């Protein structure tokens, strides 16, 4: 049974030392959640995703989407956690320090 599970998504792996153990496309640091966001939220087609990430094959993109749909609750929870983290950072740091420095150097006030 474990062998059958392992071969169901041969292009997808998890490594504790890569992307915090999140599922990624083998040989890359591209997370399944990233592909899911591009497809589901951004409306990109698998072909457009390959154009955006030319080191990926169409088979790898489809495998990531297959994995996503097989683990949709887990991946969506990861996506929500990431969005919540970004929102928390925006609240804690409402301005971009680098942008503020650029404005100051250019003599532009906000």
Buried (B, 14 or more C-beta within 10 A) or exposed (E): EEEEEEEEBEBBBEEEEEBEEBBBBEEBEBBBBBBBBBBBEEEBEBEBBBEEBEEBEEEBBBBBBBBBEEBEEBBBEBBEEBEEEEEEEEEEEEEEEEEEEEBEEEEEEE
